[in-house]
Amino acid sequence: MRQAEFANGEYYHIYNRGVDKREVFLDEADYIRFLTSMREFNSILDREERLRKLEKEKSESNSDSELDSDFSASTEQKLVEIICYCLNPNHYHFILRQLQKNGISRFMQKVGTGYTNYFNKKQNRSGALFQGKFKSIHIDSNDYLLYLSAYVNANNFIHGFNEKLEDWAYSSYLDYAGQRAGKLSKKEVILGQFDNNFSQYAKYIKDNALYLKEKKEMASYILE
């Protein structure tokens, strides 16, 4: 059930899929656009306000360095912490920790509206792209947080989009694995519980992902 109100400092599993189960990411540019939106819109300030603030800080510091090209918000300005994420062709999953009042709702509204406008213009379509409002589940224990982190990081594998976790560029798995310098996800929240040792966490992911994949395939077989 959708939470009436999100609480600061709490973790939530956020997910949604395309309307009529349609694909919402059709090519690499779409994935990149959505990921960019996740970064750009995660701020209490709008883009223009952030740009003016960065220009002011540069002027006051007399620095000759270039402005931060991705305009990443400071921790104090962020609406949410993104713990992990996975974008699949027809749906997405996040684990978010709310930092500001109504932060999750504001973040998801900005990301969803921005991406829908982009997609509709690109595809010459109109109307809703996602299946109603995003869904949310409150993560009420640390065990559940760890379990869901494996589910989200391995979601592409669980749903059969790829045979290997390492082959999917549009989840936070590669950030956790240290295979790229991604800063979108706050992976320390999870990896810190495995002594910051990815090999330990990788085994945890693999064990749970294989179980969930087999469970999903068995459910599908039974339904057939």
C-alpha positions as a Markdown table, in Angstrom:
| # | Residue | x | y | z |
|---|---|---|---|---|
| 1 | Met | 0.0 | 0.0 | 0.0 |
| 2 | Arg | 1.1 | 3.6 | -0.7 |
| 3 | Gln | 2.4 | 5.3 | 2.4 |
| 4 | Ala | 0.3 | 8.3 | 3.6 |
| 5 | Glu | 3.5 | 10.2 | 4.4 |
| 6 | Phe | 7.1 | 9.4 | 4.1 |
| 7 | Ala | 9.3 | 9.9 | 7.1 |
| 8 | Asn | 12.8 | 11.5 | 7.1 |
| 9 | Gly | 15.6 | 9.1 | 7.7 |
| 10 | Glu | 13.5 | 6.1 | 6.7 |
| 11 | Tyr | 14.1 | 3.8 | 3.8 |
| 12 | Tyr | 11.6 | 2.9 | 1.1 |
| 13 | His | 11.4 | 0.6 | -1.9 |
| 14 | Ile | 10.0 | 2.6 | -4.8 |
| 15 | Tyr | 9.0 | 1.1 | -8.1 |
| 16 | Asn | 6.7 | 1.5 | -11.1 |
| 17 | Arg | 6.3 | 0.2 | -14.6 |
| 18 | Gly | 5.1 | 1.5 | -18.0 |
| 19 | Val | 1.4 | 2.0 | -18.6 |
| 20 | Asp | -0.1 | -1.2 | -20.2 |
| 21 | Lys | 3.2 | -2.8 | -19.3 |
| 22 | Arg | 4.8 | -1.0 | -22.3 |
| 23 | Glu | 8.6 | -0.4 | -22.5 |
| 24 | Val | 9.7 | 3.0 | -21.2 |
| 25 | Phe | 13.3 | 2.7 | -22.1 |
| 26 | Leu | 13.8 | 2.0 | -25.8 |
| 27 | Asp | 17.5 | 2.7 | -26.3 |
| 28 | Glu | 20.7 | 3.7 | -24.4 |
| 29 | Ala | 19.8 | 7.4 | -24.7 |
| 30 | Asp | 16.6 | 6.8 | -22.8 |
| 31 | Tyr | 18.4 | 5.1 | -19.9 |
| 32 | Ile | 21.0 | 7.8 | -19.7 |
| 33 | Arg | 18.4 | 10.5 | -19.7 |
| 34 | Phe | 16.5 | 8.9 | -16.8 |
| 35 | Leu | 19.7 | 8.4 | -14.8 |
| 36 | Thr | 20.7 | 12.0 | -15.5 |
| 37 | Ser | 17.3 | 13.1 | -14.2 |
| 38 | Met | 17.8 | 11.1 | -11.0 |
| 39 | Arg | 20.9 | 13.1 | -10.4 |
| 40 | Glu | 19.8 | 16.5 | -11.6 |
| 41 | Phe | 16.4 | 16.6 | -9.9 |
| 42 | Asn | 17.7 | 15.4 | -6.5 |
| 43 | Ser | 17.8 | 18.8 | -5.0 |
| 44 | Ile | 15.7 | 21.2 | -3.0 |
| 45 | Leu | 16.8 | 23.9 | -5.6 |
| 46 | Asp | 15.8 | 23.9 | -9.2 |
| 47 | Arg | 18.6 | 23.8 | -11.8 |
| 48 | Glu | 18.8 | 27.5 | -12.3 |
| 49 | Glu | 19.1 | 28.2 | -8.6 |
| 50 | Arg | 21.8 | 25.5 | -8.3 |
| 51 | Leu | 23.7 | 27.1 | -11.2 |
| 52 | Arg | 23.6 | 30.5 | -9.7 |
| 53 | Lys | 24.8 | 29.1 | -6.3 |
| 54 | Leu | 27.7 | 27.4 | -8.0 |
| 55 | Glu | 28.7 | 30.5 | -9.9 |
| 56 | Lys | 28.5 | 32.6 | -6.7 |
| 57 | Glu | 30.7 | 30.0 | -4.8 |
| 58 | Lys | 33.2 | 30.0 | -7.6 |
| 59 | Ser | 33.4 | 33.8 | -7.6 |
| 60 | Glu | 33.8 | 34.0 | -3.9 |
| 61 | Ser | 36.6 | 31.4 | -3.9 |
| 62 | Asn | 38.4 | 33.1 | -6.8 |
| 63 | Ser | 38.8 | 29.6 | -8.2 |
| 64 | Asp | 39.7 | 29.1 | -11.9 |
| 65 | Ser | 38.3 | 25.6 | -11.9 |
| 66 | Glu | 35.4 | 24.7 | -14.1 |
| 67 | Leu | 31.9 | 24.5 | -12.5 |
| 68 | Asp | 30.9 | 21.0 | -11.5 |
| 69 | Ser | 29.5 | 19.7 | -14.8 |
| 70 | Asp | 26.8 | 17.6 | -13.3 |
| 71 | Phe | 25.5 | 20.2 | -10.8 |
| 72 | Ser | 25.3 | 17.5 | -8.1 |
| 73 | Ala | 23.6 | 18.9 | -5.0 |
| 74 | Ser | 25.3 | 18.9 | -1.7 |
| 75 | Thr | 24.1 | 16.4 | 1.0 |
| 76 | Glu | 22.2 | 19.3 | 2.7 |
| 77 | Gln | 20.4 | 20.2 | -0.5 |
| 78 | Lys | 19.4 | 16.6 | -1.6 |
| 79 | Leu | 15.8 | 15.4 | -1.3 |
| 80 | Val | 16.8 | 11.8 | -1.0 |
| 81 | Glu | 19.7 | 9.4 | -0.7 |
| 82 | Ile | 19.6 | 6.8 | -3.5 |
| 83 | Ile | 20.8 | 3.6 | -2.0 |
| 84 | Cys | 20.5 | 1.4 | -5.1 |
| 85 | Tyr | 18.5 | 1.3 | -8.3 |
| 86 | Cys | 17.8 | -0.7 | -11.4 |
| 87 | Leu | 16.2 | 0.4 | -14.7 |
| 88 | Asn | 14.7 | -2.4 | -16.8 |
| 89 | Pro | 13.0 | -1.9 | -20.2 |
| 90 | Asn | 9.5 | -1.7 | -18.8 |
| 91 | His | 10.0 | -0.8 | -15.1 |
| 92 | Tyr | 12.3 | 0.5 | -12.5 |
| 93 | His | 13.2 | -0.1 | -8.8 |
| 94 | Phe | 14.8 | 2.2 | -6.3 |
| 95 | Ile | 15.7 | 2.1 | -2.6 |
| 96 | Leu | 15.5 | 5.7 | -1.3 |
| 97 | Arg | 16.1 | 7.3 | 2.1 |
| 98 | Gln | 14.2 | 10.5 | 2.6 |
| 99 | Leu | 16.3 | 13.5 | 3.7 |
| 100 | Gln | 13.8 | 16.4 | 3.3 |
| 101 | Lys | 10.1 | 16.7 | 4.2 |
| 102 | Asn | 8.2 | 15.3 | 1.2 |
| 103 | Gly | 11.5 | 14.6 | -0.4 |
| 104 | Ile | 10.6 | 11.3 | -2.0 |
| 105 | Ser | 7.3 | 12.6 | -3.4 |
| 106 | Arg | 9.0 | 15.7 | -4.8 |
| 107 | Phe | 11.9 | 13.7 | -6.2 |
| 108 | Met | 9.7 | 11.2 | -7.9 |
| 109 | Gln | 7.3 | 13.8 | -9.3 |
| 110 | Lys | 10.2 | 15.7 | -10.9 |
| 111 | Val | 11.9 | 12.6 | -12.3 |
| 112 | Gly | 8.6 | 11.1 | -13.6 |
| 113 | Thr | 7.3 | 14.3 | -15.1 |
| 114 | Gly | 10.6 | 15.3 | -16.7 |
| 115 | Tyr | 11.2 | 11.9 | -18.2 |
| 116 | Thr | 7.6 | 11.6 | -19.5 |
| 117 | Asn | 7.9 | 14.9 | -21.2 |
| 118 | Tyr | 11.2 | 13.9 | -22.8 |
| 119 | Phe | 9.9 | 10.5 | -23.9 |
| 120 | Asn | 6.6 | 11.8 | -25.3 |
| 121 | Lys | 8.3 | 14.5 | -27.3 |
| 122 | Lys | 10.9 | 12.0 | -28.7 |
| 123 | Gln | 8.2 | 9.4 | -29.6 |
| 124 | Asn | 5.6 | 11.9 | -30.7 |
| 125 | Arg | 3.1 | 10.6 | -28.2 |
| 126 | Ser | 1.0 | 12.1 | -25.4 |
| 127 | Gly | -0.5 | 11.0 | -22.1 |
| 128 | Ala | 0.8 | 9.0 | -19.2 |
| 129 | Leu | 3.9 | 6.9 | -19.6 |
| 130 | Phe | 4.0 | 5.2 | -16.2 |
| 131 | Gln | 1.2 | 3.1 | -14.5 |
| 132 | Gly | -0.3 | 5.6 | -12.2 |
| 133 | Lys | 1.6 | 6.9 | -9.2 |
| 134 | Phe | 4.8 | 5.2 | -8.1 |
| 135 | Lys | 4.4 | 2.3 | -5.6 |
| 136 | Ser | 6.2 | 2.3 | -2.3 |
| 137 | Ile | 7.0 | -0.1 | 0.6 |
| 138 | His | 8.4 | 1.1 | 3.9 |
| 139 | Ile | 11.6 | -0.9 | 4.7 |
| 140 | Asp | 11.1 | -1.5 | 8.4 |
| 141 | Ser | 14.2 | -3.6 | 9.3 |
| 142 | Asn | 17.9 | -3.8 | 8.4 |
| 143 | Asp | 17.5 | -7.4 | 7.3 |
| 144 | Tyr | 14.8 | -6.3 | 4.9 |
| 145 | Leu | 17.0 | -3.5 | 3.7 |
| 146 | Leu | 19.8 | -5.9 | 2.9 |
| 147 | Tyr | 17.5 | -8.3 | 1.2 |
| 148 | Leu | 15.9 | -5.6 | -1.0 |
| 149 | Ser | 19.3 | -4.2 | -1.9 |
| 150 | Ala | 20.1 | -7.6 | -3.4 |
| 151 | Tyr | 16.7 | -7.7 | -5.2 |
| 152 | Val | 17.1 | -4.3 | -6.7 |
| 153 | Asn | 20.8 | -4.6 | -7.6 |
| 154 | Ala | 20.1 | -7.9 | -9.3 |
| 155 | Asn | 16.7 | -7.1 | -10.7 |
| 156 | Asn | 17.7 | -7.3 | -14.4 |
| 157 | Phe | 19.1 | -10.8 | -13.8 |
| 158 | Ile | 16.0 | -11.9 | -11.8 |
| 159 | His | 13.7 | -10.8 | -14.6 |
| 160 | Gly | 15.9 | -12.5 | -17.3 |
| 161 | Phe | 17.1 | -9.4 | -19.1 |
| 162 | Asn | 20.7 | -10.6 | -18.9 |
| 163 | Glu | 22.5 | -13.8 | -17.9 |
| 164 | Lys | 25.2 | -12.0 | -16.0 |
| 165 | Leu | 24.8 | -9.2 | -13.5 |
| 166 | Glu | 27.9 | -7.5 | -14.8 |
| 167 | Asp | 26.3 | -7.1 | -18.3 |
| 168 | Trp | 23.7 | -4.6 | -17.2 |
| 169 | Ala | 24.9 | -1.0 | -17.1 |
| 170 | Tyr | 21.6 | 0.5 | -15.9 |
| 171 | Ser | 21.7 | -0.6 | -12.2 |
| 172 | Ser | 23.9 | 0.3 | -9.3 |
| 173 | Tyr | 25.4 | -3.1 | -9.2 |
| 174 | Leu | 28.6 | -2.0 | -11.1 |
| 175 | Asp | 29.0 | 0.9 | -8.6 |
| 176 | Tyr | 28.9 | -1.6 | -5.7 |
| 177 | Ala | 31.3 | -3.8 | -7.5 |
| 178 | Gly | 33.8 | -1.0 | -8.0 |
| 179 | Gln | 33.8 | -1.4 | -11.7 |
| 180 | Arg | 32.9 | 2.2 | -12.4 |
| 181 | Ala | 33.2 | 5.5 | -10.4 |
| 182 | Gly | 29.5 | 6.1 | -10.1 |
| 183 | Lys | 28.4 | 8.5 | -7.4 |
| 184 | Leu | 24.6 | 8.2 | -7.9 |
| 185 | Ser | 24.1 | 5.6 | -5.2 |
| 186 | Lys | 25.0 | 5.7 | -1.5 |
| 187 | Lys | 26.5 | 2.2 | -1.5 |
| 188 | Glu | 28.3 | 2.6 | 1.8 |
| 189 | Val | 25.0 | 2.1 | 3.6 |
| 190 | Ile | 25.0 | -1.5 | 2.4 |
| 191 | Leu | 28.7 | -2.3 | 1.8 |
| 192 | Gly | 29.6 | -1.1 | 5.2 |
| 193 | Gln | 27.7 | -4.0 | 6.7 |
| 194 | Phe | 30.0 | -6.4 | 4.7 |
| 195 | Asp | 33.2 | -4.8 | 5.9 |
| 196 | Asn | 33.2 | -2.7 | 2.7 |
| 197 | Asn | 34.2 | -6.0 | 1.0 |
| 198 | Phe | 32.3 | -6.4 | -2.3 |
| 199 | Ser | 33.1 | -10.1 | -2.7 |
| 200 | Gln | 31.2 | -10.8 | 0.5 |
| 201 | Tyr | 28.2 | -8.7 | -0.7 |
| 202 | Ala | 28.4 | -10.3 | -4.1 |
| 203 | Lys | 27.9 | -13.7 | -2.6 |
| 204 | Tyr | 24.9 | -12.4 | -0.7 |
| 205 | Ile | 23.5 | -10.9 | -3.9 |
| 206 | Lys | 24.1 | -14.1 | -5.9 |
| 207 | Asp | 22.5 | -16.4 | -3.4 |
| 208 | Asn | 19.4 | -14.3 | -3.1 |
| 209 | Ala | 19.2 | -13.5 | -6.8 |
| 210 | Leu | 19.3 | -17.1 | -7.8 |
| 211 | Tyr | 16.6 | -18.0 | -5.3 |
| 212 | Leu | 14.4 | -15.1 | -6.5 |
| 213 | Lys | 14.9 | -16.0 | -10.2 |
| 214 | Glu | 14.1 | -19.6 | -9.6 |
| 215 | Lys | 11.0 | -18.6 | -7.6 |
| 216 | Lys | 9.9 | -16.3 | -10.4 |
| 217 | Glu | 10.4 | -18.9 | -13.1 |
| 218 | Met | 8.6 | -21.5 | -11.0 |
| 219 | Ala | 5.6 | -19.2 | -10.5 |
| 220 | Ser | 5.5 | -18.5 | -14.2 |
| 221 | Tyr | 5.6 | -22.3 | -15.0 |
| 222 | Ile | 2.7 | -23.0 | -12.5 |
| 223 | Leu | 0.6 | -20.2 | -14.0 |
| 224 | Glu | 1.1 | -21.7 | -17.5 |
